[in-house]
Amino acid sequence: MGAISVPITGCFTAKITELLAIKESLQFAWEAGYDSLVVETDAKNAINDIVYGTEAFGVAGGIINDIHMLSRNFVSLSFVFVPRLCNTVADRLAKFALGSLSRDIWLE
């Protein structure tokens, strides 16, 4: 199990921010040597766009393409919607990243 908190500089929509977070998590997991991964997020629209390819153009489309490329590094990968109230760890990490200037990693 692992977690990462990365500050993202810029002004982005919630969906773009979630997609960037998912992309960063896949990169982190691959670099850490994981071959199976479950990505939990409260961003249902982001998951739908990744899984069903509903957003193919613009900034979101580029990030989704990067996510698909990174996805090829895993034997098993799933994206799971978890309501924010049930995923307090992710919510705390996101809030922590808002005040952080560095990339923070936790591994178990």
Secondary structure, DSSP 8 states (H G I E B T S, - for coil): -EEEE----S---HHHHHHHHHHHHHHHHHHTT-SEEEEEES-HHHHHHHHH----SHHHHHHHHHHHHHHTT-SEEEEEE--GGG-HHHHHHHHHHHT-SS-EEEE-
